Amino acid sequence: MDRLLYISTIGASQIEKAQTVHAHNLANVSTTGFRAEFAQAQSRWVDTPDGYPARVYGIADNPGTDLSEGVKLQTGRELDVAVQGPGFLTVQLPDGSEAYTRAGDLKQDSVGRLLSREGFPVMGEGGPIALPPYTKIFVGGDGSLTVQPEGQGPETLVQVDRLKLVDPPVDQVVRDPSGFFRRSDGAVEPASPDVQVVSGFLESSNVNAVNELTEIMSLARQFELEVRMMRTAETLDEAATTLVQVN
């Protein structure tokens, strides 16, 4: 009975972990630039102290993130930018390290610093970007930031900085607990001239709500099956105990 109960318990706990991944994806179906996480089931041997594989159990694993593009939604807002194709915007976290994001709903603070939606400084060619007072701003396809200075005519345009756009190798991109992406080796990715952006658009989440909901329902049925097996193990154990008492 212990084997049946053990495998069922492990199965139920791992199904719960997979449910968490899919629920997290579904909760972020409307989050700008969000990338869905994968959930994968694997079978593993349970080794005894002498090295003999005694039984098999399943685990839920998160092998990576779906980095496919989301849909571009037009907003018309000057500081909304969407990355076209592969690549990321770069932000500076409170510890001074750099992280990468696809969320381009940028904003300014009272001193002109360009910030991500979370309030982190957006990185440019020489560090965090600070914009001077301006009447209008233009974001070029290469990430260049050009402004019409306040009090000047439209013929007076000044390029003040360029967004740091990066394109790290896909196999070296990992999501950290804060929701941003980093290189798995901890290196700082240099700016890439090949990454392009479009102004006045935002990229939607790439989560497929129908698929995520279907997976959640399927996992719920599997969880019920594991619970049923636990109850069966309990029933068999009670029956065995009764037989021993009778004899």
GROMACS elastic network, one bead per residue, 0.5 to 0.9 nm:
[ bonds ]
;  ai    aj funct       b0    kb
    1     4     6  0.52952   500
    1     5     6  0.61526   500
    1     6     6  0.84230   500
    1   233     6  0.56921   500
    1   234     6  0.79523   500
    1   236     6  0.72356   500
    1   237     6  0.64853   500
    2     5     6  0.51168   500
    2     6     6  0.58010   500
    2     7     6  0.84805   500
    2   233     6  0.79475   500
    3     6     6  0.50189   500
    3     7     6  0.60672   500
    3     8     6  0.84271   500
    3    55     6  0.79487   500
    4     7     6  0.53963   500
    4     8     6  0.61153   500
    4     9     6  0.85521   500
    4   229     6  0.74096   500
    4   230     6  0.74267   500
    4   232     6  0.88692   500
    4   233     6  0.63876   500
    5     8     6  0.51639   500
    5     9     6  0.60105   500
    5    10     6  0.85548   500
    5   229     6  0.73570   500
    5   230     6  0.54919   500
    5   231     6  0.87090   500
    5   232     6  0.87795   500
    5   233     6  0.59595   500
    5   234     6  0.81199   500
    6     9     6  0.52296   500
    6    10     6  0.61948   500
    6    11     6  0.85065   500
    6    57     6  0.86284   500
    6   230     6  0.86865   500
    7    10     6  0.52055   500
    7    11     6  0.59972   500
    7    12     6  0.86080   500
    7    55     6  0.85846   500
    7    56     6  0.77221   500
    7    57     6  0.58457   500
    7    58     6  0.79837   500
    7   226     6  0.86819   500
    8    11     6  0.50010   500
    8    12     6  0.61341   500
    8    13     6  0.86629   500
    8    57     6  0.87395   500
    8   225     6  0.87169   500
    8   226     6  0.51266   500
    8   227     6  0.71535   500
    8   228     6  0.88281   500
    8   229     6  0.63325   500
    8   230     6  0.61146   500
    9    12     6  0.52154   500
    9    13     6  0.62840   500
    9    14     6  0.86817   500
    9   226     6  0.72101   500
    9   227     6  0.79648   500
    9   230     6  0.72973   500
   10    13     6  0.52405   500
   10    14     6  0.62122   500
   10    15     6  0.85977   500
   10    57     6  0.68590   500
   10    58     6  0.70468   500
   10    59     6  0.77101   500
   11    14     6  0.52572   500
   11    15     6  0.61133   500
   11    16     6  0.86458   500
   11    57     6  0.71462   500
   11    58     6  0.59790   500
   11    59     6  0.72135   500
   11    60     6  0.88407   500
   11   222     6  0.88637   500
   11   223     6  0.78370   500
   11   226     6  0.66454   500
   12    15     6  0.51097   500
   12    16     6  0.62792   500
   12    17     6  0.88594   500
   12   222     6  0.80638   500
   12   223     6  0.55261   500
   12   224     6  0.84614   500
   12   225     6  0.87947   500
   12   226     6  0.57877   500
   12   227     6  0.72761   500
   13    16     6  0.51408   500
   13    17     6  0.65760   500
   13    18     6  0.89943   500
   13    59     6  0.85911   500
   13    60     6  0.88618   500
   13   223     6  0.87006   500
   14    17     6  0.50161   500
   14    18     6  0.64067   500
   14    19     6  0.86153   500
   14    41     6  0.83764   500
   14    58     6  0.72211   500
   14    59     6  0.54179   500
   14    60     6  0.51180   500
   14    61     6  0.85972   500
   15    18     6  0.50748   500
   15    19     6  0.61304   500
   15    20     6  0.86760   500
   15    41     6  0.86780   500
   15    59     6  0.81113   500
   15    60     6  0.67516   500
   15   219     6  0.63826   500
   15   220     6  0.81478   500
   15   222     6  0.75712   500
   15   223     6  0.64298   500
   16    20     6  0.63329   500
   16    21     6  0.89662   500
   16    60     6  0.86861   500
   16   219     6  0.81631   500
   16   220     6  0.87082   500
   16   223     6  0.77852   500
   17    20     6  0.51182   500
   17    21     6  0.66752   500
   17    39     6  0.88155   500
   17    59     6  0.89184   500
   17    60     6  0.64198   500
   17    61     6  0.84016   500
   18    21     6  0.52195   500
   18    22     6  0.64775   500
   18    23     6  0.85878   500
   18    39     6  0.58584   500
   18    40     6  0.76231   500
   18    41     6  0.82559   500
   18    60     6  0.58344   500
   18    61     6  0.76555   500
   18    62     6  0.83139   500
   18   216     6  0.85356   500
   18   219     6  0.78187   500
   19    22     6  0.52605   500
   19    23     6  0.59300   500
   19    24     6  0.84279   500
   19    39     6  0.87121   500
   19   215     6  0.81558   500
   19   216     6  0.60249   500
   19   219     6  0.67305   500
   19   220     6  0.80456   500
   20    23     6  0.50822   500
   20    24     6  0.60178   500
   20    25     6  0.86112   500
   21    24     6  0.51668   500
   21    25     6  0.63412   500
   21    26     6  0.87608   500
   21    36     6  0.88559   500
   21    37     6  0.67513   500
   21    38     6  0.74800   500
   21    39     6  0.65094   500
   21    62     6  0.80413   500
   22    25     6  0.50282   500
   22    26     6  0.61683   500
   22    27     6  0.85703   500
   22    36     6  0.85034   500
   22    37     6  0.77224   500
   22    38     6  0.81130   500
   22    39     6  0.74691   500
   22   212     6  0.57507   500
   22   213     6  0.78357   500
   22   215     6  0.72086   500
   22   216     6  0.64925   500
   23    26     6  0.50489   500
   23    27     6  0.60590   500
   23    28     6  0.86854   500
   23   212     6  0.75641   500
   23   213     6  0.82392   500
   23   216     6  0.72890   500
   24    27     6  0.51305   500
   24    28     6  0.64587   500
   24    29     6  0.89400   500
   24    36     6  0.85423   500
   24    37     6  0.84712   500
   25    28     6  0.52828   500
   25    29     6  0.64263   500
   25    34     6  0.85512   500
   25    35     6  0.80750   500
   25    36     6  0.55237   500
   25    37     6  0.67178   500
   25   207     6  0.64350   500
   25   208     6  0.86937   500
   25   209     6  0.82627   500
   25   212     6  0.71877   500
   26    29     6  0.52191   500
   26    30     6  0.86242   500
   26    36     6  0.86422   500
   26   207     6  0.70354   500
   26   208     6  0.80578   500
   26   209     6  0.60235   500
   26   212     6  0.61728   500
   26   213     6  0.73268   500
   27    30     6  0.77180   500
   27    31     6  0.83691   500
   28    32     6  0.84327   500
   28    34     6  0.67464   500
   28    35     6  0.87020   500
   28    36     6  0.83697   500
   28   205     6  0.72332   500
   28   207     6  0.76112   500
   29    32     6  0.85121   500
   29    34     6  0.76418   500
   29    36     6  0.86464   500
   29   204     6  0.81896   500
   29   205     6  0.56934   500
   29   206     6  0.74714   500
   29   207     6  0.54325   500
   29   208     6  0.74497   500
   29   209     6  0.65593   500
   30    33     6  0.89230   500
   30    34     6  0.81516   500
   30   204     6  0.68264   500
   30   205     6  0.60711   500
   30   207     6  0.85034   500
   31    34     6  0.55856   500
   31   103     6  0.85518   500
   31   204     6  0.67398   500
   31   205     6  0.56955   500
   32    70     6  0.89787   500
   32   102     6  0.78178   500
   32   103     6  0.54790   500
   32   104     6  0.77951   500
   32   105     6  0.78293   500
   32   202     6  0.68933   500
   32   203     6  0.59116   500
   32   205     6  0.55038   500
   33    69     6  0.86548   500
   33    70     6  0.72043   500
   33    82     6  0.84722   500
   33   101     6  0.73885   500
   33   104     6  0.74719   500
   33   202     6  0.76690   500
   33   203     6  0.53185   500
   33   204     6  0.53334   500
   33   205     6  0.50297   500
   33   206     6  0.75870   500
   34    70     6  0.84281   500
   34   101     6  0.86012   500
   34   102     6  0.72558   500
   34   103     6  0.73027   500
   34   179     6  0.86892   500
   34   203     6  0.86081   500
   34   204     6  0.71424   500
   34   206     6  0.66114   500
   34   207     6  0.76916   500
   35    65     6  0.65696   500
   35    66     6  0.58846   500
   35    67     6  0.61174   500
   35    68     6  0.77937   500
   35    69     6  0.85076   500
   35    70     6  0.83856   500
   35   102     6  0.85548   500
   35   205     6  0.61249   500
   35   206     6  0.57820   500
   35   207     6  0.68372   500
   36    65     6  0.59431   500
   36    66     6  0.53554   500
   36    67     6  0.77197   500
   36   205     6  0.77313   500
   36   206     6  0.64086   500
   36   207     6  0.53947   500
   36   208     6  0.84843   500
   37    62     6  0.71170   500
   37    63     6  0.82870   500
   37    64     6  0.62413   500
   37    66     6  0.59432   500
   37   207     6  0.87940   500
   38    61     6  0.82959   500
   38    62     6  0.56194   500
   38    63     6  0.62783   500
   38    64     6  0.57728   500
   38    65     6  0.57194   500
   38    66     6  0.67599   500
   39    60     6  0.67215   500
   39    61     6  0.58108   500
   39    63     6  0.68532   500
   39    64     6  0.81609   500
   40    59     6  0.82960   500
   40    60     6  0.56464   500
   40    61     6  0.50713   500
   40    62     6  0.61551   500
   40    63     6  0.68970   500
   41    58     6  0.66238   500
   41    59     6  0.56869   500
   41    61     6  0.60781   500
   41    62     6  0.88333   500
   42    57     6  0.84362   500
   42    58     6  0.55111   500
   42    59     6  0.53803   500
   42    60     6  0.64759   500
   42    61     6  0.72031   500
   43    56     6  0.65471   500
   43    57     6  0.57176   500
   43    59     6  0.64051   500
   44    55     6  0.85784   500
   44    56     6  0.55731   500
   44    57     6  0.55049   500
   44    58     6  0.60619   500
   44    59     6  0.73290   500
   45    53     6  0.58301   500
   45    54     6  0.72991   500
   45    55     6  0.59192   500
   45    57     6  0.64532   500
   45    58     6  0.87482   500
   46    52     6  0.84730   500
   46    53     6  0.56437   500
   46    54     6  0.59398   500
   46    55     6  0.54498   500
   46    56     6  0.58010   500
   46    57     6  0.70253   500
   47    50     6  0.77657   500
   47    51     6  0.54128   500
   47    52     6  0.56346   500
   47    54     6  0.60340   500
   47    55     6  0.76632   500
   48    51     6  0.52150   500
   48    52     6  0.54619   500
   48    53     6  0.62453   500
   48    54     6  0.63583   500
   49    52     6  0.75048   500
   50    53     6  0.89534   500
   51    54     6  0.88060   500
   53    56     6  0.78730   500
   62    65     6  0.81245   500
   64   173     6  0.87598   500
   64   174     6  0.72335   500
   64   175     6  0.82705   500
   65   173     6  0.86532   500
   65   174     6  0.75883   500
   65   175     6  0.76144   500
   66    69     6  0.88186   500
   66   206     6  0.79621   500
   66   207     6  0.87857   500
   67    70     6  0.89940   500
   67    86     6  0.81783   500
   67   170     6  0.81174   500
   67   206     6  0.81880   500
   68    85     6  0.86246   500
   68    86     6  0.81809   500
   68   206     6  0.68536   500
   69    72     6  0.87465   500
   69    83     6  0.89963   500
   69    84     6  0.82311   500
   69    85     6  0.68824   500
   69    86     6  0.78012   500
   69   203     6  0.78702   500
   69   204     6  0.84545   500
   69   205     6  0.82033   500
   69   206     6  0.62615   500
   70   203     6  0.56477   500
   70   204     6  0.50797   500
   70   205     6  0.54196   500
   70   207     6  0.80572   500
   71   202     6  0.82831   500
   71   203     6  0.55828   500
   71   204     6  0.52819   500
   71   205     6  0.74879   500
   71   206     6  0.73621   500
   72    82     6  0.70961   500
   72    84     6  0.88552   500
   72   201     6  0.61416   500
   72   202     6  0.56241   500
   72   204     6  0.62722   500
   73    82     6  0.87893   500
   73   200     6  0.85734   500
   73   201     6  0.53380   500
   73   202     6  0.52262   500
   73   203     6  0.60866   500
   73   204     6  0.68717   500
   74    77     6  0.84655   500
   74    80     6  0.89954   500
   74   199     6  0.88743   500
   74   200     6  0.59548   500
   74   202     6  0.64759   500
   74   203     6  0.88504   500
   75    78     6  0.86753   500
   75    80     6  0.73197   500
   75   200     6  0.53498   500
   75   201     6  0.53158   500
   75   202     6  0.69862   500
   76    79     6  0.88653   500
   76    80     6  0.76659   500
   76   199     6  0.78011   500
   76   201     6  0.66328   500
   77    80     6  0.54760   500
   77    81     6  0.86288   500
   77   105     6  0.89479   500
   77   199     6  0.77598   500
   77   201     6  0.75221   500
   78    81     6  0.79142   500
   78   136     6  0.82920   500
   78   137     6  0.66485   500
   78   138     6  0.68413   500
   78   139     6  0.74497   500
   78   199     6  0.64320   500
   78   200     6  0.55367   500
   78   201     6  0.88295   500
   79   104     6  0.78234   500
   79   105     6  0.66166   500
   79   106     6  0.54472   500
   79   107     6  0.65883   500
   79   108     6  0.89029   500
   79   137     6  0.80614   500
   79   138     6  0.84447   500
   79   139     6  0.76990   500
   79   199     6  0.70958   500
   79   200     6  0.69880   500
   79   201     6  0.89886   500
   80   103     6  0.89412   500
   80   104     6  0.55315   500
   80   106     6  0.59429   500
   80   107     6  0.84845   500
   80   198     6  0.84890   500
   80   199     6  0.58863   500
   80   200     6  0.51004   500
   80   201     6  0.56650   500
   80   202     6  0.60134   500
   81   103     6  0.81074   500
   81   105     6  0.65684   500
   81   106     6  0.76744   500
   81   139     6  0.78995   500
   81   143     6  0.89138   500
   81   197     6  0.62632   500
   81   198     6  0.55658   500
   81   200     6  0.59507   500
   81   201     6  0.54439   500
   81   202     6  0.57761   500
   81   203     6  0.81427   500
   82   102     6  0.72430   500
   82   103     6  0.74215   500
   82   104     6  0.56659   500
   82   105     6  0.84423   500
   82   196     6  0.86180   500
   82   197     6  0.53873   500
   82   198     6  0.53932   500
   82   199     6  0.66568   500
   82   200     6  0.79370   500
   82   201     6  0.55832   500
   82   203     6  0.54531   500
   83    86     6  0.73887   500
   83    87     6  0.66868   500
   83    88     6  0.67483   500
   83    89     6  0.77002   500
   83   102     6  0.67058   500
   83   103     6  0.86736   500
   83   104     6  0.78072   500
   83   165     6  0.87154   500
   83   195     6  0.73831   500
   83   196     6  0.60056   500
   83   198     6  0.65657   500
   83   202     6  0.84045   500
   83   203     6  0.75416   500
   84    87     6  0.77101   500
   84   195     6  0.72101   500
   84   196     6  0.54953   500
   84   197     6  0.53234   500
   84   198     6  0.69393   500
   84   203     6  0.89873   500
   85   195     6  0.74516   500
   85   196     6  0.75233   500
   85   197     6  0.86640   500
   86   166     6  0.88627   500
   86   167     6  0.64843   500
   86   168     6  0.89685   500
   86   195     6  0.70266   500
   86   196     6  0.87597   500
   87   100     6  0.87817   500
   87   101     6  0.87356   500
   87   102     6  0.78442   500
   87   165     6  0.67110   500
   87   166     6  0.54224   500
   87   168     6  0.72031   500
   87   192     6  0.84739   500
   87   194     6  0.87645   500
   87   195     6  0.58605   500
   87   196     6  0.81482   500
   88   100     6  0.55540   500
   88   101     6  0.53512   500
   88   102     6  0.53807   500
   88   103     6  0.86128   500
   88   164     6  0.85356   500
   88   165     6  0.56975   500
   88   166     6  0.53579   500
   88   167     6  0.63301   500
   88   168     6  0.84677   500
   88   181     6  0.87966   500
   88   195     6  0.79920   500
   89    99     6  0.84115   500
   89   100     6  0.55598   500
   89   101     6  0.53369   500
   89   102     6  0.61185   500
   89   103     6  0.77900   500
   89   104     6  0.75033   500
   89   122     6  0.78021   500
   89   123     6  0.79766   500
   89   163     6  0.72253   500
   89   164     6  0.62925   500
   89   165     6  0.50266   500
   89   166     6  0.66057   500
   90    98     6  0.65512   500
   90    99     6  0.57607   500
   90   101     6  0.64679   500
   90   102     6  0.89147   500
   90   121     6  0.88119   500
   90   122     6  0.61014   500
   90   123     6  0.54845   500
   90   124     6  0.80123   500
   90   163     6  0.77583   500
   90   164     6  0.57985   500
   90   165     6  0.63681   500
   90   166     6  0.71841   500
   91    97     6  0.84777   500
   91    98     6  0.56995   500
   91    99     6  0.54337   500
   91   100     6  0.61938   500
   91   101     6  0.75615   500
   91   115     6  0.80866   500
   91   116     6  0.71637   500
   91   120     6  0.62380   500
   91   121     6  0.56241   500
   91   123     6  0.52710   500
   91   124     6  0.89143   500
   91   128     6  0.79749   500
   91   164     6  0.85974   500
   92    95     6  0.80026   500
   92    96     6  0.58865   500
   92    97     6  0.57723   500
   92    99     6  0.63224   500
   92   100     6  0.88011   500
   92   120     6  0.60016   500
   92   121     6  0.54077   500
   92   122     6  0.63706   500
   92   123     6  0.65182   500
   92   127     6  0.87370   500
   92   128     6  0.73786   500
   93    96     6  0.54234   500
   93    97     6  0.55493   500
   93    98     6  0.61245   500
   93    99     6  0.68935   500
   93   120     6  0.61024   500
   93   121     6  0.75252   500
   94    97     6  0.74407   500
   94   120     6  0.75350   500
   95    98     6  0.88234   500
   97   188     6  0.83894   500
   98   123     6  0.83261   500
   98   182     6  0.76846   500
   98   188     6  0.69929   500
   98   189     6  0.86631   500
   99   180     6  0.59230   500
   99   181     6  0.56831   500
   99   182     6  0.53772   500
   99   183     6  0.84910   500
   99   188     6  0.87627   500
  100   165     6  0.89074   500
  100   166     6  0.80029   500
  100   180     6  0.57020   500
  100   182     6  0.61326   500
  101   104     6  0.78766   500
  101   179     6  0.85178   500
  101   180     6  0.57271   500
  101   181     6  0.62688   500
  102   180     6  0.89140   500
  102   203     6  0.74539   500
  103   106     6  0.81360   500
  103   116     6  0.78013   500
  103   117     6  0.77861   500
  103   202     6  0.74080   500
  103   203     6  0.70522   500
  103   204     6  0.85564   500
  104   116     6  0.72452   500
  104   117     6  0.79407   500
  104   201     6  0.83702   500
  104   202     6  0.62361   500
  104   203     6  0.75997   500
  105   116     6  0.67440   500
  105   117     6  0.59992   500
  105   201     6  0.87842   500
  105   202     6  0.68145   500
  106   114     6  0.68304   500
  106   115     6  0.57131   500
  106   117     6  0.57660   500
  106   119     6  0.88860   500
  106   122     6  0.82830   500
  107   113     6  0.82662   500
  107   114     6  0.57934   500
  107   115     6  0.52497   500
  107   116     6  0.64148   500
  107   117     6  0.67871   500
  107   119     6  0.82187   500
  108   111     6  0.77994   500
  108   112     6  0.55292   500
  108   113     6  0.54217   500
  108   115     6  0.57639   500
  108   116     6  0.86385   500
  108   119     6  0.89836   500
  108   130     6  0.86192   500
  108   131     6  0.83076   500
  109   112     6  0.54105   500
  109   113     6  0.55362   500
  109   114     6  0.68997   500
  109   115     6  0.72274   500
  109   119     6  0.86822   500
  110   113     6  0.75482   500
  111   130     6  0.78220   500
  111   131     6  0.83324   500
  111   132     6  0.86225   500
  112   129     6  0.84664   500
  112   130     6  0.53001   500
  112   132     6  0.63083   500
  112   133     6  0.73489   500
  113   121     6  0.69168   500
  113   122     6  0.81359   500
  113   128     6  0.75752   500
  113   129     6  0.59240   500
  113   131     6  0.61131   500
  113   132     6  0.88862   500
  114   119     6  0.87807   500
  114   120     6  0.83887   500
  114   121     6  0.59655   500
  114   122     6  0.56813   500
  114   123     6  0.84044   500
  114   128     6  0.76077   500
  114   129     6  0.55998   500
  114   130     6  0.58831   500
  114   131     6  0.69766   500
  115   118     6  0.75650   500
  115   119     6  0.52081   500
  115   120     6  0.52065   500
  115   122     6  0.52339   500
  115   123     6  0.88890   500
  115   128     6  0.88302   500
  115   129     6  0.83105   500
  116   119     6  0.51553   500
  116   120     6  0.52508   500
  116   121     6  0.63509   500
  116   122     6  0.61036   500
  117   120     6  0.74648   500
  119   122     6  0.89564   500
  121   127     6  0.89973   500
  121   128     6  0.56310   500
  121   129     6  0.70991   500
  121   130     6  0.89547   500
  122   127     6  0.82625   500
  122   128     6  0.55490   500
  122   129     6  0.60257   500
  122   130     6  0.89752   500
  122   163     6  0.75785   500
  122   164     6  0.81149   500
  123   126     6  0.76788   500
  123   127     6  0.52524   500
  123   129     6  0.57501   500
  123   162     6  0.85587   500
  123   163     6  0.62790   500
  123   164     6  0.56134   500
  123   165     6  0.87546   500
  124   127     6  0.51881   500
  124   128     6  0.56871   500
  124   129     6  0.54125   500
  124   161     6  0.62420   500
  124   162     6  0.52700   500
  124   165     6  0.83884   500
  125   128     6  0.82918   500
  125   129     6  0.83812   500
  125   161     6  0.67032   500
  125   162     6  0.58492   500
  125   163     6  0.66893   500
  125   164     6  0.57849   500
  125   191     6  0.78944   500
  126   129     6  0.80298   500
  126   161     6  0.82162   500
  126   162     6  0.88528   500
  126   164     6  0.88558   500
  127   164     6  0.87241   500
  129   160     6  0.87249   500
  129   161     6  0.70039   500
  129   162     6  0.82892   500
  129   163     6  0.79664   500
  130   160     6  0.85113   500
  130   161     6  0.84942   500
  131   134     6  0.79628   500
  131   145     6  0.88403   500
  131   147     6  0.84381   500
  131   160     6  0.70976   500
  131   161     6  0.83910   500
  132   147     6  0.82931   500
  132   149     6  0.73681   500
  132   150     6  0.84193   500
  132   160     6  0.81690   500
  133   147     6  0.86835   500
  133   148     6  0.87943   500
  133   149     6  0.62234   500
  133   150     6  0.55848   500
  134   137     6  0.69935   500
  134   147     6  0.60410   500
  134   148     6  0.55258   500
  134   151     6  0.79217   500
  134   152     6  0.86395   500
  135   147     6  0.73764   500
  135   148     6  0.55569   500
  135   149     6  0.59053   500
  135   151     6  0.74238   500
  135   152     6  0.80594   500
  135   154     6  0.89654   500
  136   146     6  0.85571   500
  136   147     6  0.57304   500
  136   148     6  0.52246   500
  136   149     6  0.75024   500
  136   150     6  0.81484   500
  136   154     6  0.86705   500
  137   145     6  0.69942   500
  137   146     6  0.57452   500
  137   148     6  0.63377   500
  137   149     6  0.87831   500
  138   144     6  0.80049   500
  138   145     6  0.59041   500
  138   146     6  0.51087   500
  138   147     6  0.61394   500
  138   148     6  0.84673   500
  138   199     6  0.78848   500
  139   142     6  0.80965   500
  139   143     6  0.59255   500
  139   144     6  0.56551   500
  139   146     6  0.64809   500
  139   147     6  0.88117   500
  139   162     6  0.86341   500
  139   163     6  0.89316   500
  139   197     6  0.83120   500
  139   198     6  0.76539   500
  139   199     6  0.58425   500
  139   200     6  0.88641   500
  140   143     6  0.51410   500
  140   145     6  0.65513   500
  140   146     6  0.77643   500
  140   162     6  0.87436   500
  140   196     6  0.86346   500
  140   197     6  0.74180   500
  140   198     6  0.73211   500
  140   199     6  0.72942   500
  141   144     6  0.72113   500
  141   195     6  0.86197   500
  141   196     6  0.52719   500
  141   198     6  0.56685   500
  141   199     6  0.76057   500
  142   162     6  0.77352   500
  142   163     6  0.80209   500
  142   165     6  0.83976   500
  142   193     6  0.71547   500
  142   194     6  0.79832   500
  142   195     6  0.69417   500
  142   196     6  0.51629   500
  142   197     6  0.63757   500
  142   198     6  0.86983   500
  143   161     6  0.85220   500
  143   162     6  0.52257   500
  143   164     6  0.74122   500
  143   165     6  0.73093   500
  143   195     6  0.84987   500
  143   196     6  0.68977   500
  143   197     6  0.62513   500
  143   198     6  0.84183   500
  144   159     6  0.69749   500
  144   160     6  0.79254   500
  144   161     6  0.60285   500
  144   163     6  0.62116   500
  145   158     6  0.84524   500
  145   159     6  0.56466   500
  145   160     6  0.58687   500
  145   161     6  0.53378   500
  145   162     6  0.54471   500
  145   163     6  0.73184   500
  146   157     6  0.64397   500
  146   158     6  0.53665   500
  146   160     6  0.59170   500
  146   161     6  0.74696   500
  146   162     6  0.86527   500
  147   150     6  0.87611   500
  147   156     6  0.85127   500
  147   157     6  0.56222   500
  147   158     6  0.54197   500
  147   159     6  0.63226   500
  147   160     6  0.71605   500
  148   151     6  0.84564   500
  148   152     6  0.66126   500
  148   153     6  0.71750   500
  148   154     6  0.61951   500
  148   155     6  0.80359   500
  148   156     6  0.60459   500
  148   158     6  0.65179   500
  149   152     6  0.54728   500
  149   153     6  0.79776   500
  149   154     6  0.87330   500
  149   156     6  0.72842   500
  149   157     6  0.70489   500
  149   158     6  0.73822   500
  150   153     6  0.84539   500
  152   155     6  0.80097   500
  152   156     6  0.62304   500
  152   157     6  0.86155   500
  153   156     6  0.56307   500
  153   157     6  0.83924   500
  154   157     6  0.68067   500
  159   162     6  0.81089   500
  162   165     6  0.86505   500
  163   191     6  0.88818   500
  164   190     6  0.83237   500
  164   191     6  0.55539   500
  164   192     6  0.78887   500
  165   190     6  0.83708   500
  165   191     6  0.53282   500
  165   192     6  0.58968   500
  165   193     6  0.76083   500
  165   194     6  0.85878   500
  165   195     6  0.60926   500
  165   196     6  0.79027   500
  165   197     6  0.87812   500
  166   189     6  0.64558   500
  166   190     6  0.63970   500
  166   192     6  0.50302   500
  166   193     6  0.82475   500
  166   194     6  0.86106   500
  166   195     6  0.67980   500
  167   170     6  0.83443   500
  167   189     6  0.77021   500
  167   190     6  0.83599   500
  167   191     6  0.76019   500
  167   192     6  0.61713   500
  167   194     6  0.81769   500
  167   195     6  0.68914   500
  168   171     6  0.84836   500
  168   172     6  0.69122   500
  168   173     6  0.67661   500
  168   182     6  0.87725   500
  168   183     6  0.71773   500
  168   189     6  0.63878   500
  168   190     6  0.84910   500
  168   192     6  0.88574   500
  169   172     6  0.54037   500
  169   173     6  0.66741   500
  169   183     6  0.84169   500
  170   173     6  0.54139   500
  170   174     6  0.87322   500
  171   174     6  0.82845   500
  171   183     6  0.89850   500
  171   184     6  0.85237   500
  172   182     6  0.80913   500
  172   183     6  0.53028   500
  172   184     6  0.51319   500
  172   185     6  0.72437   500
  173   181     6  0.64254   500
  173   182     6  0.57305   500
  173   184     6  0.58660   500
  174   180     6  0.84790   500
  174   181     6  0.54983   500
  174   182     6  0.55273   500
  174   183     6  0.61408   500
  174   184     6  0.57230   500
  175   178     6  0.79331   500
  175   179     6  0.60124   500
  175   180     6  0.56720   500
  175   182     6  0.63097   500
  175   183     6  0.86763   500
  175   184     6  0.87743   500
  176   179     6  0.56159   500
  176   180     6  0.57783   500
  176   181     6  0.59985   500
  176   182     6  0.69529   500
  177   180     6  0.75125   500
  178   181     6  0.86060   500
  182   185     6  0.84711   500
  182   186     6  0.69614   500
  182   187     6  0.83492   500
  182   188     6  0.84716   500
  182   189     6  0.87623   500
  183   186     6  0.52422   500
  183   187     6  0.60999   500
  183   188     6  0.74402   500
  183   189     6  0.75279   500
  184   187     6  0.77850   500
  189   192     6  0.86899   500
  191   194     6  0.89963   500
  191   195     6  0.86881   500
  192   195     6  0.59761   500
  193   196     6  0.79523   500
  198   201     6  0.64297   500
  198   202     6  0.86124   500
  199   202     6  0.82495   500
  203   206     6  0.86417   500
  204   207     6  0.87330   500
  205   208     6  0.85405   500
  207   210     6  0.88945   500
  207   211     6  0.83932   500
  207   212     6  0.76890   500
  208   211     6  0.54660   500
  208   212     6  0.62835   500
  208   213     6  0.87079   500
  209   212     6  0.51610   500
  209   213     6  0.60725   500
  209   214     6  0.85189   500
  210   213     6  0.52300   500
  210   214     6  0.61178   500
  210   215     6  0.86363   500
  211   214     6  0.50927   500
  211   215     6  0.61761   500
  211   216     6  0.86575   500
  212   215     6  0.51196   500
  212   216     6  0.62257   500
  212   217     6  0.87365   500
  213   216     6  0.50819   500
  213   217     6  0.62863   500
  213   218     6  0.86405   500
  214   217     6  0.52105   500
  214   218     6  0.61780   500
  214   219     6  0.86277   500
  215   218     6  0.50422   500
  215   219     6  0.60704   500
  215   220     6  0.85132   500
  216   219     6  0.51651   500
  216   220     6  0.61486   500
  216   221     6  0.88203   500
  217   220     6  0.50432   500
  217   221     6  0.64826   500
  217   222     6  0.87979   500
  218   221     6  0.52823   500
  218   222     6  0.64056   500
  218   223     6  0.87515   500
  219   223     6  0.60911   500
  219   224     6  0.86387   500
  220   223     6  0.50548   500
  220   224     6  0.63460   500
  220   225     6  0.87739   500
  221   224     6  0.51135   500
  221   225     6  0.63882   500
  221   226     6  0.88705   500
  222   225     6  0.50333   500
  222   226     6  0.63985   500
  222   227     6  0.87900   500
  223   226     6  0.51092   500
  223   227     6  0.63299   500
  223   228     6  0.86401   500
  224   227     6  0.51164   500
  224   228     6  0.61840   500
  224   229     6  0.87210   500
  225   228     6  0.50016   500
  225   229     6  0.63062   500
  225   230     6  0.87677   500
  226   229     6  0.50811   500
  226   230     6  0.63802   500
  226   231     6  0.88173   500
  227   230     6  0.50217   500
  227   231     6  0.63788   500
  227   232     6  0.86711   500
  228   231     6  0.51076   500
  228   232     6  0.62178   500
  228   233     6  0.86801   500
  229   233     6  0.61594   500
  229   234     6  0.85952   500
  230   233     6  0.50655   500
  230   234     6  0.62762   500
  230   235     6  0.86941   500
  231   235     6  0.61744   500
  231   236     6  0.86275   500
  232   235     6  0.50224   500
  232   236     6  0.61503   500
  232   237     6  0.84901   500
  233   236     6  0.51372   500
  233   237     6  0.60700   500
  233   238     6  0.86175   500
  234   237     6  0.50539   500
  234   238     6  0.61948   500
  234   239     6  0.86252   500
  235   238     6  0.51509   500
  235   239     6  0.62056   500
  235   240     6  0.86468   500
  236   239     6  0.50349   500
  236   240     6  0.61188   500
  236   241     6  0.85828   500
  237   240     6  0.50958   500
  237   241     6  0.61724   500
  237   242     6  0.86419   500
  238   241     6  0.50902   500
  238   242     6  0.62259   500
  238   243     6  0.87466   500
  239   242     6  0.51180   500
  239   243     6  0.63540   500
  239   244     6  0.87950   500
  240   243     6  0.51444   500
  240   244     6  0.63291   500
  240   245     6  0.87402   500
  241   244     6  0.51483   500
  241   245     6  0.62586   500
  241   246     6  0.87292   500
  242   245     6  0.51251   500
  242   246     6  0.62342   500
  242   247     6  0.87404   500
  243   246     6  0.51562   500
  243   247     6  0.62956   500
  244   247     6  0.52650   500
